[in-house]
Amino acid sequence: MPDLNGMMLFAAVVRANGFSQAARDIGQAKSTISRKVAQLEEELGVRLLQRDTRNISLTQVGALFFQHCESISQEIEAAKAIIENTHNDISGSLRIAIPVSFSQEVIGHLCSSFMRLYPNIELDIQFTDSDVSLVGEGYDIALKYGPLQSSDLVARLLFERQPILVASPNYIKKFGAPATPQELSQHQGILLGTTLSAPIWSVGKGNRKIMATFQRKVRVNSANMVKRFALDDFGIALLSNTSCKQEIASGSLVPILQEWPMDSIKVYGVYSSRRQLAANISAFLDFISKRYSNQESLNSIMN
């Protein structure tokens, strides 16, 4: 039987997309984790990870094995949760509004894991770009991009994303790469947004910020489809660095205008009042804050 500790360490490496980050996440030495994973591979007689000096990727058998490791990990967490929540059972219904542009695959995995961890929770998840009224429409939580408008609502910063412009090697070979933000106006772009969204990207920071226009080739309200169109050579795309980390590492997407870094995108969990912060709301916000980055990186590896 494979070593359970080795399996959990292997899963931690995959979730963190690297040995160094896994070591920081779980508080163990990188050398220890690397040795345990190598021992696991030797015990199984297969290679689970492809490694180079900077990146890792799952082998085909490694991807299958990881899914089983994740199931075991979730069962362990569920068992812990049952014990931890014996005197403070977290239950009830949560109605949550989430922007359409969020990766539904990532949200789906996270909500499944959350419900396994808290089996007495019932979720009502609505993907919408409407400015929902939390109280009037019965929502407990809304995930929102910053900056937020001033209101009586309470906002908790959940995580930040660093946006990056990317394009496929074939697109760059055919059309070249822009040397300045102004040259984006000569290029095709893939716009993440709704019918009200204009083909404009805010490039740069502070006094060096430019509102750059581009030629919209596609407009779509799915971040996964934006990446797909970029991979298929239809234009330049604006993505988060974590969502396309694996594609950049493999060379299937190439960063554009890296000397013009952009302001980070902040994502908040918004609820109606601190006095109404129920245990289930707090548990969901804690869970998303801790897990979103790992799940987004994992989906990038697995896709």
Secondary structure, DSSP 8 states (H G I E B T S, - for coil): ---HHHHHHHHHHHHHTSHHHHHHHHT--HHHHHHHHHHHHHHHTS--EEE-SS-EEE-HHHHHHHHHHHHHHHHHHHHHHHHHTSSS---EEEEEEE-TTS-HHHHHHHHHHHHHHSTTEEEEEEE--S---TTTTT-SEEEEESS----SSEEEEEEEE-EEEEE-HHHHHHH---SSGGGGGGSEEEEES-TT--SEEEES-GGG-EEEE-EEEEEES-HHHHHHHHHTTS-EEEEETTTTHHHHHHTSSEEE-TTS----EEEEEEES-GGG--HHHHHHHHHHHHHHHHHHHHHHHH-
